[in-house]
């Protein structure tokens, strides 16, 4: 994040004055955000506050109308021709898994490296097994998504992103579609990933996860960043009345 934690190296993600509209509706308002290599950022806020739109602008799944977005030194804009190269560096895990239903877990993981990065099949398979093992489901490699639980599908989705060797991982409410008993297994996988030093931006309502792994917690409302702080002061002494109200509603006392 920008501020006292600023490192001498350039941020891997920099957003300056970013505005995003859907027709007349302004989804993002003057967003400034810097993320350094190895930082773990958690973004929280009520539904419709712009959280998912913000991270979707980082790999240009959504196009911003003004301001600038840089990823690893490359500015994202409407005329760029190498957006697929940028996206290959920015893994994304969605709320609803987005696995190919006609491919096995292993094939879901090898598809991107083989099709996009032109990795030989055996090398892609070896990497896929490595990451399926990392997320603790190597025995599910030959099963199709419909044969897997929601938690297993989400872990396949995480392994699939890791197979592209991304520099940044984006998580868009990765546990919100899961049954409660499956949430912990996905969060444990994400904690392992965070502890390995992966740069992560996670949109989530899992405040325990935020307390455990985040370097910074961001609260958004109505398209704006209302508050940003390290976890302890964010949770124990929020500066905004809006943040205090939100936390009182989501934290279990």
Helices and strands as residue ranges (DSSP letters): E 13-22, E 25-35, E 40-45, H 51-58, E 66-71, E 74-75, H 83-89, E 90-93, H 105-115, H 121-134, G 138-140, G 145-147, H 150-162, E 168-172, H 180-195, E 199-203, H 207-213, E 216-221, E 224-229, H 231-236, H 241-250
